[in-house]
Amino acid sequence: MKVAHKLGEQMADISLEDMLQAGVHFGHQTKYWNPKMEPYIFGIRNKIHIIDLQHTVELLKPALAFIKSVAQKNNKILFVATKRSATNILKEEAERCGMPYVNERWLGGMLTNYKTIRSSINRLENLLRQKEDGTFNKLTKKEGLKLQREIDKLQKAIGGVREMGGLPDALFVIDVKREAIAISEASKMGIPIVGIVDSNSSPVGIDYLVPGNDDAIRSISLFTRAVSDACIEGSKLATGLKPSSDESGPKIIKKEEKQKALDEKNPVEETQESKAPEKIQESKQGEEKAEASDETNPVEETQESKAPEKIQESKQGEEKAEASDEDQKAEDSKEAKEN
């Protein structure tokens, strides 16, 4: 197997001869084929489909270019292959380029329910921390063995995604038929997929399809090494920064623009607020009218003003009555003296 590395910006180039030597062109028996792979099949030999390597070479280039672009942005590419012939190769190449991987059983919800996976990762890190600081030495032998078995189980299941830090930005899958659950979850989450698709698999849902043998160890090694090299080359060109907020993420909206948008969406509040001063003006006008009506109807004031006049008249009448009584008494006294 020869993988030629060209200097400059070009990535690792896999020749047609390299693919022939690795057996990339061998498909499955004709009775197991998927009709949707017909455009990528060259012919049949000994009841085995032969994959057209011209299509493989042409489709591998954009797939590797995409992998490189993802790595160049410091994003993560999840390597997935759980078949026995691919587990060791996948782990070695993923660790070589510093990418997360799943080479054992795919846990349901690893992408669609990542919070649960995150809790399992936290549990694993906590146990490893206790093992390092000597906490296990304080436990009984039985308890220590129990926790060690739990560590081994978690390492096997999620050890490869321990440093992923969130959902991956792309998936590299070997044998898309076997990894149907991973493909389904990635499609639901909108994660691009680069897949090695054999003659018995469906190419539907694969964003970057690479037709080829997904069973032979040499073929798996060829594809996995090429993807790993693309990741390394992309990482070397990385700037160390995530994409800017101008390209992705939430946009910053100015306060004036936000208020303007709210005013356009909710004109009812404006009408209510605009009517409020009108109501205040109407109430003021009502008060002024009431004052004017008080001035035009001075009934109560006239009654109050007439009250002291009546009191004065009654006092004068009493004084006159007293004066007449005194005059009568004087006349009576005069008559008495004369008699």
C-alpha positions as CSV (number, residue, x, y, z in Angstrom):
1,M,0.0,0.0,0.0
2,K,1.4,3.3,-1.0
3,V,-0.1,6.6,0.1
4,A,1.8,9.4,-1.6
5,H,2.1,12.7,0.3
6,K,2.5,15.8,-1.9
7,L,4.1,18.9,-0.5
8,G,2.2,22.2,-0.3
9,E,-1.6,22.5,0.1
10,Q,-2.5,19.2,-1.6
11,M,-3.6,16.3,0.6
12,A,-2.7,12.7,0.7
13,D,-3.3,11.2,-2.8
14,I,-4.4,7.5,-3.1
15,S,-3.7,6.1,-6.5
16,L,-5.8,3.5,-8.4
17,E,-3.0,1.0,-8.0
18,D,-3.0,1.4,-4.2
19,M,-6.8,0.6,-4.2
20,L,-6.3,-2.5,-6.4
21,Q,-3.6,-3.8,-4.1
22,A,-5.8,-3.2,-1.0
23,G,-8.8,-5.0,-2.7
24,V,-11.0,-1.9,-2.5
25,H,-12.8,-3.1,-5.7
26,F,-14.2,-6.3,-4.2
27,G,-17.9,-6.1,-3.3
28,H,-20.3,-8.6,-1.9
29,Q,-22.0,-11.5,-3.6
30,T,-24.6,-10.5,-6.1
31,K,-27.5,-11.9,-4.1
32,Y,-26.7,-9.5,-1.3
33,W,-26.4,-6.4,-3.4
34,N,-28.3,-3.1,-3.0
35,P,-29.8,-1.9,-6.3
36,K,-29.1,1.7,-5.3
37,M,-25.4,1.0,-5.6
38,E,-25.7,0.0,-9.3
39,P,-24.2,3.3,-10.6
40,Y,-20.9,2.5,-8.7
41,I,-20.6,-1.2,-9.8
42,F,-18.2,-2.0,-12.7
43,G,-19.3,-5.6,-13.3
44,I,-19.5,-9.2,-11.9
45,R,-16.8,-11.7,-11.4
46,N,-17.5,-15.2,-9.8
47,K,-20.8,-14.0,-8.6
48,I,-19.2,-11.1,-6.8
49,H,-19.8,-7.4,-7.7
50,I,-16.8,-5.4,-8.7
51,I,-16.8,-1.8,-7.6
52,D,-15.8,0.8,-10.2
53,L,-12.6,2.4,-8.7
54,Q,-12.8,5.4,-11.0
55,H,-15.9,6.5,-9.1
56,T,-14.1,5.7,-5.8
57,V,-11.1,7.9,-6.7
58,E,-13.3,10.8,-7.9
59,L,-15.5,10.7,-4.8
60,L,-12.7,10.2,-2.3
61,K,-11.1,13.6,-3.2
62,P,-14.1,15.8,-2.1
63,A,-14.6,13.7,1.0
64,L,-11.0,14.2,2.1
65,A,-11.2,17.9,1.3
66,F,-14.3,18.2,3.5
67,I,-12.5,16.3,6.3
68,K,-9.5,18.6,6.0
69,S,-11.7,21.7,6.1
70,V,-13.5,20.5,9.3
71,A,-10.1,19.8,11.0
72,Q,-8.8,23.2,9.8
73,K,-11.5,24.9,11.9
74,N,-10.5,22.9,15.0
75,N,-13.7,20.9,14.9
76,K,-14.1,17.3,15.8
77,I,-14.7,14.3,13.4
78,L,-16.1,11.2,15.1
79,F,-14.6,7.9,13.7
80,V,-17.1,5.1,13.8
81,A,-16.5,1.4,13.1
82,T,-17.7,-1.4,15.4
83,K,-16.9,-4.5,13.3
84,R,-14.0,-6.7,14.6
85,S,-11.9,-6.2,11.5
86,A,-11.9,-2.4,12.0
87,T,-11.8,-1.8,15.7
88,N,-8.0,-1.8,16.2
89,I,-7.2,0.1,13.0
90,L,-9.8,2.7,13.7
91,K,-8.6,3.3,17.2
92,E,-4.9,3.7,16.2
93,E,-5.7,6.2,13.4
94,A,-8.2,8.2,15.4
95,E,-5.7,8.5,18.3
96,R,-2.9,9.4,15.8
97,C,-4.9,12.4,14.5
98,G,-6.4,13.3,17.9
99,M,-10.0,12.6,17.0
100,P,-12.8,10.9,19.0
101,Y,-13.8,7.4,18.0
102,V,-16.4,4.6,18.7
103,N,-14.9,1.1,18.0
104,E,-17.1,-0.9,20.3
105,R,-20.9,-1.0,20.5
106,W,-22.7,2.2,19.5
107,L,-24.7,3.4,22.4
108,G,-28.2,4.5,21.4
109,G,-28.6,8.3,21.9
110,M,-24.9,9.0,21.7
111,L,-25.8,12.0,19.5
112,T,-29.5,12.6,20.1
113,N,-29.2,12.3,23.9
114,Y,-25.7,13.5,24.5
115,K,-26.5,14.8,28.0
116,T,-26.8,11.1,29.2
117,I,-23.5,10.3,27.6
118,R,-22.0,13.4,29.2
119,S,-23.0,12.1,32.7
120,S,-21.4,8.8,32.0
121,I,-18.2,10.6,31.0
122,N,-18.3,12.6,34.2
123,R,-18.7,9.3,36.1
124,L,-15.7,7.8,34.4
125,E,-13.5,10.8,35.1
126,N,-14.6,10.8,38.7
127,L,-13.6,7.1,39.1
128,L,-10.3,7.7,37.4
129,R,-9.6,10.6,39.7
130,Q,-10.4,8.5,42.8
131,K,-8.1,5.8,41.5
132,E,-5.2,8.2,41.0
133,D,-5.5,10.0,44.4
134,G,-5.5,6.7,46.4
135,T,-9.2,6.6,47.3
136,F,-9.4,3.0,46.0
137,N,-6.7,1.9,48.5
138,K,-9.0,2.8,51.4
139,L,-11.7,0.5,50.1
140,T,-12.1,-3.2,50.7
141,K,-10.8,-5.5,48.0
142,K,-14.3,-6.4,46.9
143,E,-15.4,-2.8,46.5
144,G,-12.1,-1.9,44.7
145,L,-12.7,-4.7,42.1
146,K,-16.3,-3.6,41.6
147,L,-15.2,-0.1,40.8
148,Q,-12.4,-1.3,38.6
149,R,-14.9,-3.4,36.6
150,E,-17.1,-0.3,36.2
151,I,-14.1,1.7,34.9
152,D,-13.3,-1.0,32.4
153,K,-16.9,-1.1,31.2
154,L,-17.1,2.7,30.8
155,Q,-13.7,2.8,29.1
156,K,-14.8,0.3,26.6
157,A,-18.1,2.0,25.9
158,I,-17.2,5.7,25.9
159,G,-13.5,5.9,26.3
160,G,-13.1,7.1,22.7
161,V,-15.5,10.0,23.1
162,R,-14.2,11.1,26.5
163,E,-12.4,14.1,25.1
164,M,-15.0,15.0,22.4
165,G,-16.4,17.8,24.5
166,G,-19.8,17.9,22.7
167,L,-21.5,16.8,19.5
168,P,-19.0,16.2,16.6
169,D,-19.0,18.3,13.5
170,A,-18.7,15.3,11.1
171,L,-18.8,11.5,11.1
172,F,-16.5,9.1,9.3
173,V,-18.2,5.7,9.1
174,I,-17.0,2.4,7.9
175,D,-19.8,0.0,6.9
176,V,-22.8,2.3,6.9
177,K,-25.2,-0.7,6.9
178,R,-23.8,-2.0,10.2
179,E,-23.8,1.5,11.7
180,A,-27.3,2.4,10.7
181,I,-28.2,3.8,14.1
182,A,-25.2,6.1,14.1
183,I,-26.2,7.3,10.5
184,S,-29.8,7.9,11.6
185,E,-28.8,9.9,14.7
186,A,-26.3,12.0,12.7
187,S,-29.0,12.7,10.1
188,K,-31.4,13.9,12.8
189,M,-28.8,16.2,14.3
190,G,-27.8,17.6,10.9
191,I,-24.2,16.2,11.2
192,P,-22.5,15.6,7.8
193,I,-21.5,12.0,7.1
194,V,-18.5,10.6,5.2
195,G,-19.1,6.9,4.6
196,I,-17.4,3.9,3.0
197,V,-20.3,2.2,1.2
198,D,-20.0,-1.4,0.0
199,S,-22.2,-3.1,-2.7
200,N,-24.6,-4.4,-0.1
201,S,-25.3,-1.0,1.6
202,S,-27.6,1.9,0.8
203,P,-26.0,5.2,-0.1
204,V,-29.1,7.2,1.0
205,G,-28.3,9.7,3.7
206,I,-24.6,9.7,3.2
207,D,-23.3,13.2,2.4
208,Y,-19.9,12.2,1.1
209,L,-20.2,8.7,-0.4
210,V,-17.1,6.7,-1.1
211,P,-17.9,3.3,-2.7
212,G,-15.4,0.6,-1.6
213,N,-14.8,-2.6,0.2
214,D,-15.6,-2.2,3.9
215,D,-14.7,-5.7,5.0
216,A,-11.0,-6.3,4.0
217,I,-8.5,-5.1,6.6
218,R,-6.2,-3.6,4.0
219,S,-9.1,-1.6,2.4
220,I,-10.2,-0.3,5.8
221,S,-6.7,0.6,6.7
222,L,-6.2,2.5,3.4
223,F,-9.3,4.6,3.9
224,T,-8.9,5.2,7.6
225,R,-5.2,6.3,7.2
226,A,-6.2,8.7,4.4
227,V,-8.9,10.3,6.6
228,S,-6.5,10.5,9.5
229,D,-3.8,12.2,7.3
230,A,-6.4,14.7,6.1
231,C,-7.3,15.5,9.7
232,I,-3.6,16.0,10.6
233,E,-3.0,18.3,7.6
234,G,-6.1,20.3,8.4
235,S,-5.1,20.7,12.0
236,K,-1.6,22.0,11.0
237,L,-3.4,24.8,9.0
238,A,-5.8,25.6,11.9
239,T,-5.7,29.1,13.3
240,G,-6.6,27.9,16.8
241,L,-9.9,29.7,16.7
242,K,-13.5,28.5,16.2
243,P,-15.5,30.1,13.4
244,S,-16.4,33.7,14.1
245,S,-19.8,34.8,15.2
246,D,-20.3,36.5,11.8
247,E,-20.2,33.1,10.1
248,S,-22.2,31.0,12.6
249,G,-23.9,31.5,15.9
250,P,-26.4,34.1,17.1
251,K,-26.2,37.6,15.7
252,I,-25.9,40.7,17.9
253,I,-28.9,43.0,17.5
254,K,-28.7,46.6,18.6
255,K,-31.0,47.9,21.2
256,E,-32.6,50.4,18.8
257,E,-33.2,47.8,16.1
258,K,-34.7,45.4,18.7
259,Q,-37.1,48.1,20.0
260,K,-38.1,49.0,16.5
261,A,-38.9,45.4,15.7
262,L,-40.9,45.1,18.9
263,D,-42.8,48.3,18.0
264,E,-43.7,46.9,14.6
265,K,-44.8,43.6,16.0
266,N,-46.9,45.1,18.8
267,P,-48.7,48.3,17.7
268,V,-51.4,47.7,20.2
269,E,-49.3,48.9,23.1
270,E,-48.4,52.1,21.2
271,T,-52.1,52.9,20.6
272,Q,-52.9,52.3,24.3
273,E,-50.0,54.5,25.3
274,S,-51.0,57.2,22.8
275,K,-54.6,57.1,24.0
276,A,-53.4,57.6,27.7
277,P,-52.6,61.4,27.3
278,E,-55.9,61.9,25.5
279,K,-57.8,60.4,28.4
280,I,-55.8,62.7,30.8
281,Q,-56.8,65.7,28.6
282,E,-60.4,64.6,28.7
283,S,-60.4,64.3,32.5
284,K,-58.9,67.8,32.8
285,Q,-61.5,69.2,30.4
286,G,-64.2,67.5,32.6
287,E,-62.8,69.2,35.7
288,E,-62.8,72.6,34.0
289,K,-66.5,72.1,32.9
290,A,-67.4,71.2,36.5
291,E,-65.8,74.4,37.7
292,A,-67.6,76.4,35.1
293,S,-70.9,74.8,36.0
294,D,-70.3,75.7,39.7
295,E,-69.8,79.4,38.6
296,T,-73.0,79.4,36.5
297,N,-75.2,77.9,39.3
298,P,-74.5,79.9,42.4
299,V,-77.5,78.5,44.3
300,E,-75.6,77.3,47.3
301,E,-73.6,80.5,47.6
302,T,-76.8,82.7,47.5
303,Q,-78.4,80.6,50.2
304,E,-75.3,80.9,52.3
305,S,-75.1,84.6,51.7
306,K,-78.8,85.1,52.6
307,A,-78.5,83.3,55.9
308,P,-76.7,86.1,57.8
309,E,-79.3,88.7,56.5
310,K,-82.2,86.7,58.0
311,I,-80.3,86.5,61.3
312,Q,-79.9,90.3,61.2
313,E,-83.6,90.9,60.5
314,S,-84.6,88.6,63.3
315,K,-82.4,90.5,65.7
316,Q,-83.9,93.9,64.7
317,G,-87.4,92.5,65.2
318,E,-86.5,91.4,68.7
319,E,-85.1,94.8,69.5
320,K,-88.3,96.5,68.2
321,A,-90.4,94.2,70.4
322,E,-88.4,95.0,73.5
323,A,-88.6,98.8,72.7
324,S,-92.4,98.6,72.4
325,D,-92.7,96.7,75.7
326,E,-90.7,99.4,77.5
327,D,-92.9,102.1,76.0
328,Q,-96.0,100.3,77.1
329,K,-94.6,100.0,80.6
330,A,-93.8,103.7,80.7
331,E,-97.3,104.6,79.7
332,D,-98.8,102.3,82.3
333,S,-96.7,103.9,85.0
334,K,-97.8,107.5,84.0
335,E,-101.4,106.5,84.2
336,A,-101.0,105.1,87.6
337,K,-99.3,108.2,88.9
338,E,-102.1,110.5,87.5
339,N,-104.7,108.4,89.2
